Amino acid sequence: MRLLVAVLLLAVSLPGRAGGADGADGTTYQNVVVQPGDTMWAIANKYLKDPARWDEILKHNRLPTKDPTVALPGMTLRVPVRLIKSQLRAAHLVYSINRVLYRRKETANWSAGKLSMELFQGDTVRTLDSSKARVKLLDKELLSLEQNSMAVIKPQDRDGDLELRAGSVFAGRARVVTASALITPRTRDTRYSATVEADLTTRVDVFKGAAGVDAQGSQVEVPAGMSTRVRPGLAPEVPRAIVNLPEMENRAFEYASAVKVGGGPAPEPRGPAGLPPTPEADADSLRGDLQSLRVGLPIAGYLVQAATDREFKQIVLNKQYEAEERLRPNDEGLKPGAYWWRIAIIDLLGTEGRFSEPRFYTVGVPRATRAITADLKKAIVIASPAEEAYIDAESVRVSGIVRDDRLRVDVAGKPMRIDQDGNFLVVVPLKEGVNEILITVSDPNGNSTQISRRVTRRR
């Protein structure tokens, strides 16, 4: 008799198929572990959108009793995902490189992550050096975590699909929350990255679509090609052009490729791995980077660094400039070649800000050997106005810098005077309501492209 009971208990306690597996009728299941003292009624109240449908669980599991008030033995139940509350639906680890760890909710121990494993509300995923992970939510939304990142799946006390505590994540329709901000996609095709920096500042870069960034009761709309930062305790900054667009393009390409194959292995970003990237332009373009960094900010100066490696372990130039001192990268005595460059703004109190994203520029290469970039939009930086800006005045300043002195710029149909550093500035009158300002860039070969800035003059 004891042997018969033991066999029966073993049979009912065998786990069902792995969570997420499809049944013969197409039903997708999630595993629910029975805790000591759990009854069917308690499980239904905790997990099901409609607890009255507890009896549907009976159809997919062999149980020792049909009485919902009787405690069940330790076992794993297969529950149709369509019945489970959305916030309790499992996510899955669909891709990992090198060391990826996870930690269950309310536990302290980290364990090695395994492909296809379930991740539940409150579980934490962590990537280490040179590692990467992709997590798929049950609504098929994909989240891509970069190295040295840590994120909580569907945080219980935060309004988001993922709480990013460190590092960087690339996402689409998912809402990401950080210590200082909430990022909400505005379109179905939105693609963006959220990064938590060492001082808990949040940076949001939008590659496609648009995203709303909320913090401290304020919100900014960030359109494609723009970026904003949120410092702890402060409102979001006015969006600016993405500093390192080539890197963002690579992340977006890799993400799109991963989505096509369900989140698993996908082609690596464009360009051969391990080789230095193609220089974006001459280092004189740093003046454009500086212009975009200092828009609207009174500064005392800026610090410029150049290095032979992207991590800036081999720095070959470290120079501080006064606010009005002209930046001449080609006059700094560096050997001709290509270097990584970055800039840090110094405010009026003498406080040095964070460095901009590294850019790969040439120095000492004769201008005559340079070809005009095929993408003319990359040859110009529009410092102001921001896209979708709201203006209270009758006019707006349109300013920017051209990265190549062979190009022509027209704003609202009028040719611009460009100074020796590539800067241009014009005041454009506004009518009430929405205004579209067209900026045309042309090269000597007759090629041209247009950039549009939509701004609204408040009534």
RATAZI-V118194 format. One record per pair of residues at least 4 apart in sequence whose C-alpha atoms are under 6 Angstrom apart, sorted by sequence separation. I is the first residue (numbers start at 1). J is the second residue. D is the distance in Angstrom with one decimal. If there is no record, write none. Layout:
i=I j=J d=D
i=I j=J d=D
//
This chain:
i=22 j=26 d=5.3
i=23 j=27 d=5.0
i=43 j=47 d=6.0
i=44 j=48 d=5.1
i=127 j=131 d=5.6
i=136 j=140 d=5.9
i=137 j=141 d=5.3
i=177 j=181 d=5.9
i=196 j=200 d=5.6
i=197 j=201 d=5.3
i=214 j=218 d=5.7
i=259 j=263 d=5.2
i=346 j=350 d=5.7
i=347 j=351 d=5.5
i=410 j=414 d=5.0
i=418 j=422 d=5.5
i=419 j=423 d=5.5
i=443 j=447 d=5.6
i=22 j=27 d=5.2
i=127 j=132 d=6.0
i=136 j=141 d=5.6
i=177 j=182 d=4.4
i=185 j=190 d=6.0
i=196 j=201 d=5.8
i=214 j=219 d=4.4
i=258 j=263 d=4.6
i=307 j=312 d=5.3
i=346 j=351 d=5.4
i=410 j=415 d=4.2
i=418 j=423 d=5.5
i=442 j=447 d=5.6
i=22 j=28 d=4.5
i=45 j=51 d=5.0
i=136 j=142 d=4.5
i=196 j=202 d=4.7
i=213 j=219 d=5.5
i=230 j=236 d=4.6
i=258 j=264 d=6.0
i=308 j=314 d=5.8
i=346 j=352 d=4.4
i=409 j=415 d=5.9
i=410 j=416 d=5.6
i=418 j=424 d=5.0
i=442 j=448 d=4.1
i=21 j=28 d=5.6
i=44 j=51 d=4.7
i=103 j=110 d=4.9
i=135 j=142 d=5.9
i=154 j=161 d=4.5
i=176 j=183 d=5.3
i=195 j=202 d=5.6
i=213 j=220 d=5.5
i=229 j=236 d=5.9
i=307 j=314 d=5.4
i=345 j=352 d=6.0
i=409 j=416 d=5.6
i=441 j=448 d=5.4
i=20 j=28 d=5.4
i=21 j=29 d=5.8
i=102 j=110 d=5.6
i=135 j=143 d=5.2
i=154 j=162 d=5.1
i=175 j=183 d=5.6
i=195 j=203 d=5.1
i=212 j=220 d=5.8
i=229 j=237 d=5.6
i=258 j=266 d=5.0
i=307 j=315 d=4.1
i=345 j=353 d=5.3
i=441 j=449 d=5.5
i=20 j=29 d=5.0
i=102 j=111 d=5.5
i=134 j=143 d=5.5
i=153 j=162 d=5.0
i=175 j=184 d=4.9
i=194 j=203 d=5.8
i=212 j=221 d=4.6
i=228 j=237 d=5.7
i=257 j=266 d=5.5
i=306 j=315 d=5.8
i=307 j=316 d=5.3
i=344 j=353 d=5.5
i=440 j=449 d=5.7
i=19 j=29 d=5.3
i=20 j=30 d=5.6
i=44 j=54 d=5.4
i=101 j=111 d=5.4
i=134 j=144 d=4.4
i=152 j=162 d=5.7
i=194 j=204 d=4.7
i=211 j=221 d=5.9
i=306 j=316 d=5.7
i=344 j=354 d=5.6
i=440 j=450 d=4.5
i=19 j=30 d=4.0
i=101 j=112 d=4.6
i=102 j=113 d=5.7
i=152 j=163 d=5.0
i=193 j=204 d=5.8
i=211 j=222 d=5.3
i=228 j=239 d=4.6
i=306 j=317 d=4.9
i=344 j=355 d=4.4
i=439 j=450 d=5.6
i=19 j=31 d=5.0
i=101 j=113 d=5.0
i=133 j=145 d=5.2
i=151 j=163 d=5.4
i=173 j=185 d=5.6
i=193 j=205 d=5.3
i=210 j=222 d=5.6
i=227 j=239 d=5.2
i=305 j=317 d=5.2
i=343 j=355 d=5.3
i=439 j=451 d=5.0
i=100 j=113 d=5.5
i=132 j=145 d=5.8
i=151 j=164 d=4.4
i=161 j=174 d=5.9
i=163 j=176 d=5.9
i=192 j=205 d=5.6
i=210 j=223 d=4.4
i=226 j=239 d=5.9
i=227 j=240 d=5.3
i=305 j=318 d=4.6
i=343 j=356 d=5.4
i=385 j=398 d=5.9
i=438 j=451 d=5.8
i=132 j=146 d=5.0
i=151 j=165 d=5.6
i=161 j=175 d=5.3
i=162 j=176 d=5.0
i=163 j=177 d=4.8
i=164 j=178 d=5.2
i=192 j=206 d=4.3
i=210 j=224 d=5.8
i=226 j=240 d=5.2
i=227 j=241 d=5.9
i=254 j=268 d=6.0
i=304 j=318 d=5.9
i=342 j=356 d=5.5
i=384 j=398 d=5.4
i=438 j=452 d=4.7
i=132 j=147 d=5.3
i=150 j=165 d=5.5
i=160 j=175 d=5.0
i=163 j=178 d=5.6
i=192 j=207 d=5.4
i=209 j=224 d=5.5
i=226 j=241 d=4.4
i=227 j=242 d=5.2
i=254 j=269 d=5.4
i=304 j=319 d=5.4
i=384 j=399 d=5.4
i=437 j=452 d=5.7
i=131 j=147 d=4.9
i=150 j=166 d=5.1
i=160 j=176 d=5.4
i=191 j=207 d=5.5
i=208 j=224 d=4.7
i=225 j=241 d=6.0
i=226 j=242 d=5.0
i=303 j=319 d=5.8
i=342 j=358 d=5.0
i=383 j=399 d=5.6
i=437 j=453 d=5.1
i=105 j=122 d=4.9
i=130 j=147 d=5.6
i=149 j=166 d=5.0
i=160 j=177 d=5.6
i=191 j=208 d=5.0
i=207 j=224 d=4.9
i=218 j=235 d=5.8
i=225 j=242 d=5.8
i=303 j=320 d=4.3
i=341 j=358 d=5.4
i=383 j=400 d=4.7
i=436 j=453 d=5.8
i=105 j=123 d=4.7
i=129 j=147 d=5.5
i=149 j=167 d=3.9
i=172 j=190 d=5.3
i=190 j=208 d=5.1
i=206 j=224 d=5.0
i=207 j=225 d=5.4
i=302 j=320 d=5.8
i=340 j=358 d=5.9
i=341 j=359 d=5.3
i=382 j=400 d=4.4
i=436 j=454 d=4.5
i=104 j=123 d=4.6
i=128 j=147 d=5.6
i=129 j=148 d=5.6
i=148 j=167 d=5.6
i=172 j=191 d=4.5
i=190 j=209 d=4.2
i=206 j=225 d=5.8
i=216 j=235 d=5.4
i=250 j=269 d=4.8
i=302 j=321 d=5.4
i=340 j=359 d=5.4
i=381 j=400 d=5.4
i=435 j=454 d=5.6
i=103 j=123 d=5.8
i=127 j=147 d=5.3
i=128 j=148 d=4.6
i=171 j=191 d=5.9
i=189 j=209 d=5.9
i=190 j=210 d=5.8
i=206 j=226 d=5.8
i=215 j=235 d=5.3
i=301 j=321 d=5.5
i=340 j=360 d=4.5
i=381 j=401 d=5.4
i=402 j=422 d=4.9
i=435 j=455 d=5.3
i=94 j=115 d=5.6
i=103 j=124 d=5.1
i=127 j=148 d=5.1
i=171 j=192 d=5.6
i=301 j=322 d=4.3
i=339 j=360 d=5.7
i=380 j=401 d=5.8
i=401 j=422 d=5.0
i=434 j=455 d=5.9
i=435 j=456 d=5.9
i=57 j=79 d=5.9
i=93 j=115 d=5.5
i=94 j=116 d=5.4
i=102 j=124 d=5.5
i=127 j=149 d=5.2
i=146 j=168 d=5.5
i=170 j=192 d=5.8
i=187 j=209 d=5.8
i=205 j=227 d=4.4
i=301 j=323 d=3.9
i=339 j=361 d=5.7
i=380 j=402 d=4.5
i=401 j=423 d=4.3
i=434 j=456 d=4.3
i=93 j=116 d=5.1
i=102 j=125 d=4.5
i=126 j=149 d=5.7
i=170 j=193 d=4.3
i=204 j=227 d=5.5
i=300 j=323 d=5.1
i=338 j=361 d=5.5
i=380 j=403 d=5.7
i=400 j=423 d=5.8
i=433 j=456 d=5.2
i=92 j=116 d=5.5
i=93 j=117 d=5.6
i=101 j=125 d=5.9
i=126 j=150 d=4.4
i=145 j=169 d=4.5
i=169 j=193 d=5.6
i=186 j=210 d=5.3
i=204 j=228 d=5.4
i=338 j=362 d=4.0
i=379 j=403 d=5.0
i=400 j=424 d=5.7
i=433 j=457 d=5.1
i=92 j=117 d=5.5
i=101 j=126 d=5.1
i=125 j=150 d=5.7
i=144 j=169 d=5.4
i=169 j=194 d=5.5
i=186 j=211 d=5.1
i=203 j=228 d=5.8
i=337 j=362 d=5.5
i=399 j=424 d=5.6
i=412 j=437 d=5.9
i=432 j=457 d=5.1
i=92 j=118 d=4.7
i=100 j=126 d=5.9
i=125 j=151 d=5.4
i=144 j=170 d=5.1
i=168 j=194 d=5.6
i=185 j=211 d=4.3
i=203 j=229 d=4.4
i=337 j=363 d=5.6
i=399 j=425 d=4.4
i=412 j=438 d=5.3
i=41 j=68 d=5.0
i=91 j=118 d=5.7
i=92 j=119 d=5.7
i=100 j=127 d=4.8
i=124 j=151 d=5.6
i=168 j=195 d=4.2
i=184 j=211 d=5.5
i=202 j=229 d=5.6
i=336 j=363 d=5.5
i=398 j=425 d=5.7
i=411 j=438 d=6.0
i=432 j=459 d=6.0
i=40 j=68 d=4.6
i=90 j=118 d=5.8
i=91 j=119 d=4.9
i=124 j=152 d=4.3
i=143 j=171 d=5.1
i=167 j=195 d=5.7
i=184 j=212 d=5.1
i=202 j=230 d=5.0
i=336 j=364 d=4.3
i=398 j=426 d=5.4
i=411 j=439 d=4.6
i=39 j=68 d=6.0
i=90 j=119 d=5.4
i=99 j=128 d=6.0
i=123 j=152 d=5.7
i=167 j=196 d=5.4
i=183 j=212 d=5.8
i=201 j=230 d=5.6
i=336 j=365 d=5.9
i=397 j=426 d=5.8
i=410 j=439 d=5.7
i=39 j=69 d=5.6
i=90 j=120 d=4.7
i=122 j=152 d=5.8
i=123 j=153 d=5.6
i=166 j=196 d=5.2
i=183 j=213 d=4.7
i=201 j=231 d=4.4
i=310 j=340 d=5.9
i=397 j=427 d=4.5
i=410 j=440 d=5.0
i=39 j=70 d=5.5
i=122 j=153 d=5.5
i=182 j=213 d=5.7
i=201 j=232 d=5.9
i=308 j=339 d=5.2
i=396 j=427 d=5.6
i=409 j=440 d=5.6
i=39 j=71 d=4.4
i=99 j=131 d=5.8
i=121 j=153 d=5.4
i=182 j=214 d=5.2
i=307 j=339 d=5.7
i=396 j=428 d=5.4
i=409 j=441 d=4.8
i=38 j=71 d=5.3
i=39 j=72 d=5.6
i=88 j=121 d=5.8
i=98 j=131 d=4.9
i=121 j=154 d=5.0
i=122 j=155 d=5.2
i=181 j=214 d=5.6
i=307 j=340 d=5.2
i=330 j=363 d=5.5
i=395 j=428 d=5.4
i=408 j=441 d=5.7
i=37 j=71 d=5.3
i=49 j=83 d=6.0
i=97 j=131 d=5.0
i=181 j=215 d=4.9
i=306 j=340 d=5.5
i=330 j=364 d=5.6
i=395 j=429 d=4.1
i=408 j=442 d=5.1
i=48 j=83 d=5.5
i=49 j=84 d=5.6
i=97 j=132 d=5.1
i=306 j=341 d=4.5
i=394 j=429 d=6.0
i=395 j=430 d=5.0
i=407 j=442 d=5.7
i=48 j=84 d=4.5
i=49 j=85 d=4.8
i=96 j=132 d=5.5
i=305 j=341 d=5.7
i=394 j=430 d=5.4
i=407 j=443 d=4.8
i=47 j=84 d=5.4
i=48 j=85 d=5.5
i=96 j=133 d=4.3
i=305 j=342 d=5.5
i=47 j=85 d=5.9
i=95 j=133 d=5.5
i=95 j=134 d=5.0
i=304 j=343 d=4.7
i=34 j=74 d=5.4
i=94 j=134 d=5.8
i=303 j=343 d=5.7
i=34 j=75 d=5.4
i=94 j=135 d=5.7
i=303 j=344 d=5.1
i=34 j=76 d=6.0
i=93 j=135 d=4.7
i=302 j=344 d=5.6
i=33 j=76 d=4.4
i=92 j=135 d=5.6
i=302 j=345 d=4.5
i=32 j=76 d=5.5
i=92 j=136 d=5.3
i=302 j=346 d=5.1
i=32 j=77 d=5.1
i=91 j=136 d=5.6
i=301 j=346 d=5.1
i=31 j=77 d=5.6
i=91 j=137 d=4.4
i=283 j=329 d=6.0
i=300 j=346 d=5.7
i=31 j=78 d=5.0
i=91 j=138 d=5.6
i=299 j=346 d=5.9
i=300 j=347 d=5.3
i=30 j=78 d=5.8
i=299 j=347 d=4.5
i=300 j=348 d=4.9
i=29 j=78 d=5.8
i=30 j=79 d=5.4
i=299 j=348 d=5.4
i=12 j=62 d=5.6
i=29 j=79 d=5.3
i=12 j=63 d=5.8
i=29 j=80 d=4.4
i=30 j=81 d=5.8
i=28 j=80 d=5.7
i=29 j=81 d=5.2
i=180 j=232 d=5.2
i=28 j=81 d=5.8
i=15 j=76 d=4.8
i=13 j=75 d=4.4
i=16 j=78 d=5.7
i=390 j=455 d=5.9
i=391 j=456 d=5.9
i=392 j=457 d=5.8
i=387 j=453 d=5.2
i=388 j=454 d=5.2
i=389 j=455 d=4.8
i=390 j=456 d=4.8
i=391 j=457 d=4.7
i=392 j=458 d=5.5
i=387 j=454 d=5.7
i=388 j=455 d=4.9
i=390 j=457 d=5.9
i=283 j=361 d=4.9
i=282 j=361 d=5.4
i=283 j=362 d=5.4
i=281 j=361 d=5.3
i=282 j=362 d=4.8
i=283 j=363 d=5.5
i=279 j=360 d=5.2
i=280 j=361 d=5.7
i=279 j=361 d=5.0
i=292 j=383 d=5.0
i=288 j=401 d=5.3
i=285 j=403 d=5.1
i=94 j=263 d=5.9
i=95 j=264 d=5.1
i=94 j=264 d=5.7
//
